[in-house]
């Protein structure tokens, strides 16, 4: 092979790996929001699509003319750690009311390619008023208008709604605000990442709360695995092909979605698959094609993206005080510790660095700093908290701090 051919092969491999990692952090890419990345995914869509389909069983849809690429990520289990977030107010997570309005707004937008914020608010009021379960939307309430604006801003960020004239935020201050939207109904339909649409379950509204866990599992169920309930040990009728497909997809979904995969968290069948010669070969192959470094430990494995393209949250990270505190608290834990002990440690850190973490200097600052740091460590699967006892997990060892460096000097 000539040198030019080698360079082309290397360039293609790097682009495919970059597209895979980008889609993992941003499953919906529009031409308008990320033109360069969208162009890369459009050009390399076949090898990228095959990677996601083979290892994870996820569908990648690329629509060059409509200008979007959508990766439908279906998780192995429900995960509440990545909620929809408001694009203001400190990126607070969506509450129940905002999720309800998101569903109603998306449904109402399906039939209106162009609308104004006032007309849309009227439609939402009528739709919720006609529903016996949903609380009627009241545009005269400021809190309701804020929730409505949060929903529209989220849809704008996805590219499902485009502002043609005006500013959505102005509706918070006045229900008479004038904002004109263009709607992309095709993209709206692509937002739902569930194999079974909730409306297909046809469950009476009064049963939803009582059967919520069952219904959540039902909308995530994929028929190709032959599962009738739970895992394959609960479904003796499933074939070996279906069972092996499920094992491969479930293991790789965890690997690319979770910060670290511990063997103890896998079922016996999943552990056996991952430790088999085939499983190990596919693991290394997937890591190489995706541009990951593979870290294998006795307790588990993790895929490392040294460029931090594939993640929506980084650790370590010196931008947020909670993440800095998390790293420093982790370094003090040679074994299990109580939450109260970590609060004492957090207080010592605040005393030691008086010009740091000024937002945590109030009466409850120490407790809040420890709580926020523990939330970071829990989200990254570095500790587990049980009955007030914090236990460091094996992957925490890779973040040991050798020295702290501040603007006031370096402390060994």
Protein Blocks (a to p, Z undefined) as FASTA:
>chain_A
ZZklmmmmmmmmmmmmmmmmmmmmmmbccfklmmmlmmmmmmmmmmmmmmmmmmnopacd
ddfknopacdddddfbdcfklccddfeehipacdfklmmmmmmmmmmmmmmmbacfklmm
mmmmmmmmmpmkbccddfkbmklmmmmmmmmmmmmmnopaccfbdcfklmmmpmkbccdd
dddfklmmmmpccfbafklnopafklmmmmmmmmmmmmmpcfklopabhcfklmmkbcfk
lmmmmmmmmmmmmmmmpmbdcfklpcfklmmmmmpmklmmmmmmmmmmnopacdddfkbc
cdddfkommpcbdcddfkbmklmmmmmmmmmmgbdcdfklmmmmmmmmmmmmmmgokllm
cmklmmmmmmmmmmmmmmnopacceehiacddfklmmmccfbdcdfkbccZZ
